[in-house]
Structure formats: C-alpha cells, structure tokens
Amino acid sequence: MRKVKREIVGAIILSLDNKVLLGKRKKNIGFDDLWVIPAGGVEEGETQDTALSREILEETGVDISKLEKEFVVGGRKAIVEKVLKSGEKVICEMNLSDYKVVFQKNSTDIPVKLDETEFAEIGWYSREQTKELNLAEPTRELLNKINFI
C-alpha cells in the first residue's frame, strides 16, 4: 500500500459555556467511528492559519477566521489507513499541529453544519459528555493537555 505524508492542522474549538466541538468520523477516511476535533490538510502555498480556518469552515460550517488561534502543540504524528477520493487505499502519515480557539458565545449560539463526507455526527459536548465518547487517541491527548477531560 502506498504511503502519503500530510501536514494536518486541527482546532480544539471551545464555547463560552465550556463545550467542545467534536465530530464522529465516517468509515474509510481515518479514525473510523472515532470522535475527533475538526482538522484537515494544509494545501501547497497555504499558511497553517489559512488552512485551519478553511478546513473548520468546510467541515463544520463554523467560521473561526477572525478569532485568535492559540498554538497548543505541534510535531505529533499519527498514521491511519485511508481511502482517497480516487478510491485508492493508502497509509497516511500525518504531522499534526493543533490550536485552541475560544468563542465568546454559548454553544447554542454557534450553529454547526454536518459535512457528510467527513463526519457521521457533529456537535458540542460538555466535559462529562466527552468522557463517554470513543475519542481518537490524538484528540484524547489534546483534551487532556488543555485539562478539558
């Protein structure tokens, strides 16, 4: 199986009422059926900031472009098997850079839109609810790092 390398940016998006935005991944796109923070690839010529805002808007319908993005951690690695849009199965080696974004609004005032190509479900979750979700390990590590869970 062919290997591909990707630079990935992700966002821990928090609301004023202390909920986090998470999505449950669909099958065959990596982290199948696991809950993750929204994230995506940095395209050639893009900055991490631009890629992060674009990916979050595409995957969740949430615009973070005007919000402060606090760098949390970079250099983490993850490897997943994934099916490309072409139908080819590949091993994707990801270099992860993650940011925290905090809205000064309650989660009920930040509508989300399900991107059915990425997620089976998406929503805002409290600390207690998050503990019950089957989180992908990189997401669990991040939420622990910021003392969310």
Helices and strands as residue ranges (DSSP letters): E 2-14, E 20-25, E 35-36, E 39-41, H 48-60, E 70-83, E 89-102, G 107-109, E 119-125, H 127-131, H 137-145
